Each structure stands twice: as structure tokens, then as C-alpha cells.
Amino acid sequence: MTTIEADEDDRGGWTVLRLRGELDLVTSPEIRRRVHDAVAAGRHDLVVDLSGVLFCDSSGIGVLVAARRLLRSCGGRLRLVLPAAAEGQGHVTRVFAALGVTRLFEVYADVPEALAGEGPAGNREAPLGPPVSLPVPPPPIAPLPRTAP
């Protein structure tokens, strides 16, 4: 049976949500609810500490992407704490990298760094900048009508 534990505390305007266990299809609805409760209570700046998460699947990633979208929609911020692979707990970091979603988040090495806002951790990808407008391709050209010989 998969389980997740979540502890929450407020620090200097930030809500820190520490997760331990498995973040998957079974447990992700609980985390979604915790994020929604925080936003409903007016807490729009959230640090999610994933250093205690031993397993994460695409459902867990989906919850975090949805949390990012929700917080951004209300002018809030989401920062993630991801353990480095060298620390022996790099499963979540490897999942993020394999799915190519690390760049969507502000990623920090630990909670104090995330709270200080000193920029993303060392050799990890930086968050995306503002959206870029791509040119719209022209409509297809209709073939010319054939004339009789």
C-alpha cells in the first residue's frame, strides 16, 4: 500500500509542504487537496520539499504541474526542493529530468535556499522565462485550377 505524509508550516510568508513517502496515483489527490486548501486560505507562496519522497510517478508530476498553474493564476509562486542524485534519493530528480519538466519549476537544493530565493540550485536547469510568441505559418496555398489542353 502506498502512503504519503505531509507536514505543513508557515515561514516568513511561505508555506512549506514537506512530503515523505510515495507520490503516485493513490496519494496525489491528497497533495492536490493540500495545495488547494493552502490557496483557499490565502497562502499563495508555496515550497514543496520532495527530499523525503522515495517514489514519484507521472500522477505526482501532474499534481505539481497543476499546483504551479494554480499558484501562478493567483499571482503566487511555487518552489520545489529536489534532492541531488548523489544523495541516494535522486529518484524524483531523475523522473523530473526524464520527463523534461525540471525546467518548469524553480528548483532548490534545500528548504533554507528555497526560502531565501537565491536562485535555482547549482547545476540544475533554470526556470522558463516568459512565454515566447511563435510566428503563425501562412495558410496552405490552394492548387491552381487545371485548364483543358
C-alpha positions in Angstrom: 0.0 0.0 0.0 1.4 3.4 -0.9 1.5 6.2 1.6 2.4 9.8 1.8 2.9 12.0 4.8 2.7 15.8 4.5 3.7 18.3 7.1 3.0 22.0 6.6 4.3 25.1 8.3 4.5 28.8 7.5 7.8 30.6 7.3 8.1 34.3 6.5 5.2 34.4 4.1 6.0 31.0 2.6 4.1 27.8 3.2 6.4 24.8 3.4 4.9 21.5 2.5 7.2 18.6 3.4 6.4 15.3 1.7 7.6 11.8 2.7 6.7 8.5 1.1 5.3 7.8 -2.4 3.8 10.4 -4.6 1.7 8.4 -7.1 -1.8 7.8 -8.4 -3.1 6.8 -5.0 -1.6 9.6 -2.9 -1.5 12.5 -5.4 -5.2 13.5 -4.7 -4.2 14.2 -1.0 -1.4 16.5 -2.1 -3.7 18.3 -4.6 -6.2 18.9 -1.8 -3.4 20.3 0.5 -2.3 22.7 -2.2 -5.9 23.8 -2.9 -6.6 24.3 0.9 -3.5 26.5 1.1 -4.6 28.6 -1.8 -8.1 28.9 -0.4 -6.7 30.1 2.9 -4.8 32.9 1.0 -1.4 31.3 1.1 -0.1 31.7 -2.5 3.7 31.2 -2.0 4.5 27.5 -1.6 7.7 25.5 -1.2 7.2 21.8 -1.7 10.0 19.7 -0.2 10.4 16.5 -2.1 13.5 15.3 -0.4 11.6 12.7 1.6 9.8 11.3 -1.5 11.1 7.9 -2.3 8.9 7.3 -5.4 7.1 9.6 -7.8 5.2 8.7 -11.0 3.5 10.8 -13.7 0.5 11.4 -11.4 2.7 13.0 -8.9 4.4 15.1 -11.5 0.9 16.1 -12.8 -0.1 17.3 -9.3 2.9 19.5 -9.1 2.4 20.9 -12.6 -1.2 21.7 -11.7 -0.1 23.3 -8.5 2.3 25.5 -10.4 -0.5 26.5 -12.8 -2.9 27.2 -9.9 -0.4 29.3 -7.9 0.6 31.3 -11.0 -3.0 32.0 -11.8 -3.5 33.8 -8.4 -0.1 35.6 -8.5 1.6 33.1 -6.3 4.9 31.2 -6.6 5.9 27.5 -6.3 9.4 26.4 -5.4 10.5 22.7 -5.3 13.2 21.1 -3.2 14.7 18.2 -5.1 17.5 16.1 -3.7 20.6 15.7 -5.8 21.1 12.2 -7.3 24.4 11.9 -5.4 22.4 11.9 -2.1 21.0 8.5 -2.9 17.5 9.9 -3.1 17.6 11.1 -6.6 14.7 9.0 -7.9 12.4 12.0 -8.1 15.1 14.2 -9.7 15.7 11.5 -12.3 11.9 11.3 -13.0 11.7 15.1 -13.5 14.7 15.0 -15.8 13.4 12.0 -17.8 10.0 13.7 -18.4 11.7 17.1 -19.2 9.7 19.0 -16.6 12.5 20.3 -14.3 12.7 23.5 -16.4 9.1 24.3 -15.5 9.9 24.8 -11.8 12.2 26.8 -9.6 14.3 24.0 -8.1 16.4 24.4 -4.9 18.8 22.1 -3.1 17.1 22.6 0.3 14.4 24.4 2.2 16.5 27.3 3.5 17.8 28.0 0.0 14.2 28.0 -1.4 13.1 30.4 1.3 16.0 32.7 0.7 15.2 32.7 -3.0 18.9 32.7 -4.0 18.1 31.3 -7.4 17.8 27.7 -8.5 20.3 25.1 -7.3 23.7 24.8 -8.9 23.7 22.6 -12.0 20.0 22.2 -12.4 18.0 23.8 -15.2 16.8 27.3 -14.7 13.0 28.0 -14.8 11.4 29.1 -18.0 11.2 32.8 -18.8 8.1 34.5 -20.2 6.2 32.8 -22.9 7.6 33.3 -26.4 5.3 34.0 -29.3 6.0 31.9 -32.3 5.2 33.0 -35.8 2.0 31.7 -37.3 2.6 29.8 -40.5 0.8 31.1 -43.6 -2.3 29.2 -44.8 -1.7 26.5 -47.4 -1.7 27.6 -51.0 -4.7 26.2 -52.9 -3.8 24.3 -56.1 -4.4 26.2 -59.4 -7.4 25.0 -61.4 -6.5 22.8 -64.3 -7.2 24.1 -67.8 -8.2 21.9 -70.6 -5.5 21.3 -73.3 
